[in-house]
Amino acid sequence: MRYLNHISILLQYILPHHLLTWCVRGITRVRFAPFKNGAIKLFIRAFKVDMSIAQERDASAYPDFNSFFTRPLKPGARPIANNPGDIACPVDGAISQLGNITSDGRIFQAKGHDYSLEELLGGSKEMTALFKEGAFATIYLSPKDYHRIHMPLKGKLQEMVYIPGRLFSVSKFASEQVPRLFARNERLVNLFETEAGPMAMVMVGALNVAGMETVWAGNIPDKVNWEIKKWSYKESSVGKEITLDHGEEMGRFNMGSTVILLFANDRVQWSPALAAERPVQMGQHFGIQRSAHRD
């Protein structure tokens, strides 16, 4: 198996990532009932998807595969941690890595690999300065997981930055083999101002991830020309200010990928229960603001 994994990584260096992903996007939106129903049922069996928590449990009710993949959950399926100062987990998935950004601006990826915070953020020195020596958490979403992304705490959107790149797999094995993986892949940086200071949610694209969406802008790759593009939301004019509540949906992946959560220095403390490879669920207690005090 490990030999096959090595072959798959080597192939990814030469495969046309974006062409393959474009094809997947088309296939996952096919509405021919026999095809999409068969694909959905096969996927549920292969990845042991828990449909008991889905808002729509009938697999054949989804109009296409992508609608199934981005399915909403029934109310109450993922309670949101809401004690004073709580930071909620933004997604279902598994911890890839978490910890502190080093003094020279490096983020740990996997044994033998790290990458630059500045490179991750598209070369923005201003944004990089916000998270100098801050905290990071990288969460991998597997195919079986819920693929909507929610707010760890209430935040006012400041800026959104699309950064083009490759589309390597973001699996555990890939993160151990591909140098600077998360700073090389296509990604979307969402910068918020919160009561815990600046917070960035970086949505990292991957092979077969046929789109990254936010609730305020829709599918982002549809709006760009494969160059860095920035949108500012700092203006207070009507229609520009976007504030999302604690636990509110902020986006989704059309097919699975990774979220990297960033906070400024000495602003948050991750839960001691978290560790690399540990599964997590959206809404669970993920950490606490350092200024917050529990009763």
VMD Tcl script that draws the C-alpha trace (Angstrom):
set ca {
  {0.00 0.00 0.00}
  {2.79 2.43 0.90}
  {4.42 1.67 -2.47}
  {1.19 2.56 -4.25}
  {0.96 5.77 -2.21}
  {4.44 6.77 -3.39}
  {3.41 6.11 -7.00}
  {0.27 8.23 -6.55}
  {2.34 11.15 -5.22}
  {4.79 10.93 -8.11}
  {1.89 10.93 -10.57}
  {0.47 14.05 -8.95}
  {3.56 16.01 -9.94}
  {2.83 15.41 -13.63}
  {-0.97 15.10 -13.79}
  {-3.03 18.08 -15.01}
  {-4.55 18.89 -11.60}
  {-6.99 21.54 -12.72}
  {-8.23 19.65 -15.78}
  {-8.95 16.54 -13.71}
  {-10.69 18.64 -11.05}
  {-12.76 20.42 -13.71}
  {-13.89 17.00 -14.99}
  {-14.83 15.91 -11.46}
  {-16.84 19.09 -11.04}
  {-18.89 18.25 -14.12}
  {-19.43 14.62 -13.11}
  {-20.57 15.52 -9.58}
  {-23.27 17.77 -11.03}
  {-24.79 15.18 -13.40}
  {-28.52 14.88 -12.68}
  {-29.25 11.65 -14.59}
  {-31.02 9.73 -11.82}
  {-29.62 6.20 -12.38}
  {-26.07 7.56 -12.49}
  {-26.19 9.98 -9.55}
  {-28.21 7.62 -7.32}
  {-25.79 4.76 -7.98}
  {-22.78 6.99 -7.32}
  {-24.22 8.32 -4.05}
  {-25.16 4.87 -2.73}
  {-21.76 3.44 -3.66}
  {-20.02 6.34 -1.93}
  {-22.10 5.88 1.24}
  {-21.16 2.21 1.40}
  {-17.50 2.69 0.53}
  {-16.86 5.46 3.07}
  {-19.43 4.43 5.70}
  {-21.19 7.81 5.60}
  {-23.52 8.36 8.56}
  {-26.79 9.43 6.94}
  {-28.69 9.33 10.25}
  {-27.50 12.89 11.01}
  {-28.27 14.27 7.54}
  {-31.20 16.64 7.17}
  {-32.26 14.55 4.15}
  {-31.61 10.87 4.81}
  {-32.96 9.60 1.48}
  {-29.92 9.33 -0.83}
  {-32.09 9.45 -3.97}
  {-33.61 12.81 -2.94}
  {-30.43 14.74 -3.74}
  {-30.50 16.30 -7.24}
  {-26.83 15.48 -7.91}
  {-23.76 14.07 -6.18}
  {-22.44 17.48 -5.13}
  {-25.71 18.29 -3.35}
  {-25.30 15.05 -1.39}
  {-21.63 15.76 -0.66}
  {-22.39 19.22 0.73}
  {-25.52 18.01 2.54}
  {-26.76 19.95 5.57}
  {-27.15 18.19 8.91}
  {-30.37 17.96 10.86}
  {-30.83 20.54 13.64}
  {-28.98 19.60 16.82}
  {-26.68 17.07 15.14}
  {-23.64 19.21 15.99}
  {-24.13 21.23 19.21}
  {-21.96 24.36 19.30}
  {-19.65 24.89 22.30}
  {-20.90 28.17 23.74}
  {-19.44 28.67 27.21}
  {-17.87 32.12 27.72}
  {-14.70 32.35 25.63}
  {-15.23 29.04 23.85}
  {-13.75 28.48 20.42}
  {-15.76 25.90 18.47}
  {-14.30 23.46 15.98}
  {-15.12 24.78 12.48}
  {-15.46 21.43 10.68}
  {-15.82 17.69 10.95}
  {-12.50 15.98 10.27}
  {-9.24 15.03 11.94}
  {-6.42 17.15 13.33}
  {-3.48 17.14 10.95}
  {-1.28 19.36 13.15}
  {-1.74 22.18 15.64}
  {0.48 24.34 17.77}
  {2.36 27.64 17.56}
  {3.79 29.47 14.58}
  {7.55 29.76 15.10}
  {9.34 33.05 15.70}
  {10.66 32.96 12.12}
  {7.16 32.46 10.71}
  {7.13 28.72 10.01}
  {4.16 26.36 10.37}
  {4.67 22.65 11.02}
  {3.21 20.43 8.29}
  {4.51 16.93 9.08}
  {7.74 15.30 10.19}
  {10.51 16.86 8.11}
  {8.26 19.47 6.51}
  {7.12 22.99 7.33}
  {6.13 26.05 5.31}
  {6.11 29.82 5.52}
  {3.18 31.70 7.04}
  {3.81 34.53 4.57}
  {3.70 32.13 1.62}
  {0.49 30.56 2.92}
  {-1.09 34.04 3.04}
  {-0.14 34.89 -0.53}
  {2.89 37.03 0.31}
  {0.94 39.60 2.33}
  {3.37 41.06 4.86}
  {0.56 43.00 6.53}
  {-1.52 39.90 7.16}
  {1.53 37.87 8.11}
  {2.36 40.40 10.84}
  {-1.06 39.80 12.43}
  {-0.24 36.15 13.11}
  {3.45 36.38 13.99}
  {4.18 33.76 16.66}
  {0.47 32.99 16.78}
  {-1.42 29.70 16.95}
  {-2.46 27.41 14.11}
  {-4.61 24.32 13.68}
  {-4.78 22.27 10.49}
  {-7.87 20.08 10.08}
  {-8.29 17.50 7.31}
  {-11.78 16.68 6.02}
  {-12.09 13.08 4.79}
  {-14.62 12.02 2.13}
  {-17.13 10.77 4.73}
  {-17.17 14.03 6.71}
  {-19.66 16.89 6.79}
  {-18.22 19.44 4.36}
  {-19.64 22.74 5.50}
  {-17.45 25.14 7.45}
  {-18.70 27.09 10.47}
  {-17.44 30.01 12.53}
  {-15.33 29.13 15.61}
  {-16.59 32.38 17.18}
  {-18.39 35.51 16.05}
  {-16.42 37.54 13.53}
  {-16.60 40.53 11.21}
  {-15.15 39.81 7.77}
  {-12.22 42.06 6.88}
  {-10.72 40.58 3.75}
  {-10.89 37.59 1.42}
  {-7.91 36.57 -0.71}
  {-7.90 33.94 -3.46}
  {-4.45 32.45 -4.13}
  {-4.03 30.16 -7.15}
  {-1.86 27.08 -6.95}
  {-1.51 23.35 -7.51}
  {-4.06 20.78 -6.36}
  {-2.06 18.04 -4.68}
  {-3.93 15.60 -2.49}
  {-4.04 16.76 1.15}
  {-4.16 13.28 2.67}
  {-1.92 12.42 5.62}
  {0.50 10.59 3.33}
  {0.66 13.53 0.91}
  {1.39 15.99 3.73}
  {4.32 13.77 4.73}
  {5.70 13.60 1.19}
  {5.00 16.92 -0.60}
  {7.11 19.84 0.68}
  {5.18 23.05 1.54}
  {1.96 21.35 0.47}
  {-0.52 23.78 2.01}
  {1.39 26.82 0.74}
  {1.50 25.39 -2.81}
  {-2.13 24.38 -3.27}
  {-4.90 26.70 -4.37}
  {-6.43 28.37 -1.30}
  {-8.81 30.99 -0.02}
  {-7.87 33.14 2.98}
  {-10.78 34.60 4.97}
  {-9.70 37.21 7.52}
  {-12.05 38.11 10.38}
  {-11.88 40.46 13.34}
  {-13.15 38.72 16.47}
  {-13.24 39.29 20.23}
  {-10.09 37.14 20.29}
  {-8.38 39.46 17.80}
  {-7.65 38.66 14.15}
  {-8.60 35.18 12.94}
  {-7.94 33.66 9.54}
  {-9.70 30.63 8.12}
  {-7.68 29.30 5.20}
  {-9.59 26.95 2.91}
  {-7.05 24.78 1.07}
  {-8.05 23.24 -2.24}
  {-6.96 19.74 -3.28}
  {-7.13 17.28 -6.13}
  {-10.79 16.82 -7.13}
  {-11.97 19.68 -4.89}
  {-14.16 21.27 -7.52}
  {-14.78 24.59 -5.82}
  {-14.49 26.52 -2.56}
  {-17.57 28.51 -1.59}
  {-18.36 31.17 0.98}
  {-21.86 32.17 2.03}
  {-21.24 35.79 0.97}
  {-19.54 35.25 -2.41}
  {-20.50 31.83 -3.76}
  {-18.05 29.63 -5.66}
  {-14.77 31.55 -5.67}
  {-12.78 29.95 -8.54}
  {-15.64 31.00 -10.87}
  {-14.75 34.64 -10.15}
  {-10.98 34.65 -10.76}
  {-8.45 34.40 -13.59}
  {-5.81 32.25 -11.87}
  {-4.09 35.18 -10.20}
  {-4.10 36.47 -6.64}
  {-7.29 38.44 -6.08}
  {-8.35 40.35 -2.97}
  {-11.74 41.55 -1.79}
  {-11.96 44.09 1.04}
  {-14.95 44.12 3.40}
  {-13.66 46.77 5.82}
  {-15.96 49.47 4.48}
  {-18.98 50.18 6.66}
  {-21.27 51.09 3.75}
  {-24.58 49.25 3.45}
  {-24.14 45.88 1.83}
  {-20.40 45.61 2.54}
  {-20.25 44.74 6.23}
  {-20.48 41.00 6.85}
  {-20.66 39.64 10.39}
  {-21.16 35.93 11.08}
  {-22.23 34.55 14.44}
  {-20.52 31.92 16.55}
  {-21.27 28.56 14.89}
  {-22.84 30.08 11.78}
  {-22.01 28.53 8.40}
  {-19.34 30.49 6.49}
  {-18.55 28.24 3.53}
  {-18.18 24.77 2.11}
  {-15.96 22.53 0.01}
  {-17.37 20.96 -3.13}
  {-15.46 17.72 -2.47}
  {-13.14 17.44 0.52}
  {-10.03 19.26 1.66}
  {-8.36 21.08 4.59}
  {-8.97 24.12 6.79}
  {-6.12 25.97 8.52}
  {-7.20 28.13 11.45}
  {-4.91 31.00 12.52}
  {-5.00 33.25 15.61}
  {-2.64 36.00 16.79}
  {0.03 35.55 19.43}
  {-1.18 34.75 22.97}
  {-4.87 35.08 22.10}
  {-6.08 31.46 22.27}
  {-5.26 28.21 24.00}
  {-6.12 24.98 22.19}
  {-7.93 22.29 24.16}
  {-5.46 19.85 25.75}
  {-7.64 17.03 24.38}
  {-6.55 17.86 20.82}
  {-3.64 16.10 19.13}
  {-2.45 15.13 15.66}
  {-4.68 12.53 13.95}
  {-7.43 12.90 16.55}
  {-10.94 13.08 14.99}
  {-13.00 16.20 15.67}
  {-16.57 17.30 15.03}
  {-17.88 20.68 14.03}
  {-19.04 22.62 17.09}
  {-17.08 20.75 19.73}
  {-14.95 22.66 22.24}
  {-11.69 23.39 20.39}
  {-10.04 25.97 22.61}
  {-10.60 29.08 24.67}
  {-9.69 32.72 24.43}
  {-6.85 33.48 26.81}
  {-8.68 36.52 28.15}
  {-11.77 34.46 28.98}
  {-12.46 32.99 32.43}
  {-14.81 30.13 33.11}
  {-17.03 30.09 36.19}
}
mol new
graphics top color blue
foreach p $ca { graphics top sphere $p radius 0.5 }
foreach p [lrange $ca 0 end-1] q [lrange $ca 1 end] { graphics top cylinder $p $q radius 0.2 }
display resetview
